[in-house]
Amino acid sequence: EGLMEENVPASRVRKHAPAAASSGGEDRFTQGETVLGNFKGLGDWDEAVVVGVNADGTYVLDYVDEGLMEENVPASRVRKHAPAAASSGGEDRFTQGETVLGNFKGLGDWDEAVVVGVNADGTYVLDYVDEGLMEEN
């Protein structure tokens, strides 16, 4: 079982967009751009700033909220940062069993999670399966 969070508002849930295979042009990021980076390939997609673009196509990322810097990050571990849009009444609806990215307790880390419950008030119950802990409200 993973780390469980109940009553998660839609503003802290995003569509999970697995990194696409490199197409040679779509995965290019620029210095100063805010992205999501998978630090050391551990599976957590955290907000980062591109502080360097290397000639070999890798990046230098600054995980500002974490106080960490990572060099030589391959494009496969960098995603476009898609801030949660204001609720439009339909686009941010998720279903039980769907894999999403959740911002646990609003701390800024967007981690892969599974929707295990959809509440009548529009909030969700998320299971952060890779975290290895269980927490209830």
ZIUR-V340095 format. One record per helix or strand. SS is the DSSP state (a for helix, b for strand). FROM is the first residue (numbers start at 1). TO is the last residue. If there is no record, write none. Layout:
<<SS:FROM:TO> <SS:FROM:TO>>
This chain:
<<b:3:8> <a:10:12> <b:13:15> <b:34:38> <a:39:41> <b:44:53> <b:59:63> <b:68:73> <a:75:77> <b:78:80> <b:99:103> <a:104:106> <b:109:118> <b:124:128> <a:129:131>>
